[in-house]
């Protein structure tokens, strides 16, 4: 998503309960070797570093600081363009589905496909907006 080099060493912060933190610490060396990701800290007291990408794994949240790994401004611009493009597609699909004439004439299969595509577009937009929020 961010265009990070696969050889880049990443830092990982995990907000999780103490039992999970202990398990993570016990496999940190293997994780670092396999994923080139160094576990910096884990526990309940972890907060999201500024400008970090975030993800959820069940009850745990992970954060990877992006400082020095990406051109933040370029990525913000790219994601903003992508979000605007997807918004345009969403508007087009919503307009089709709001058109009674289209709904009356189109086969149900076509209408269902447009609804499914619209759901996928909304998911893409949500992902782009999360990235924009992460980088802001």
Buried (B, 14 or more C-beta within 10 A) or exposed (E): EBEBEEEEEBBBBBBBEEEBBEEBBEEBEEBBEEEEBEBBBBBEEBEBBEBBBBEEEEEBBBBBBBEEBBEBEEBBEBBBEBBEBBEEBBEEBBEBBEEEEBBEEBEEEEBEEBEEBBEEBBEBBEBBBBBBEBBE
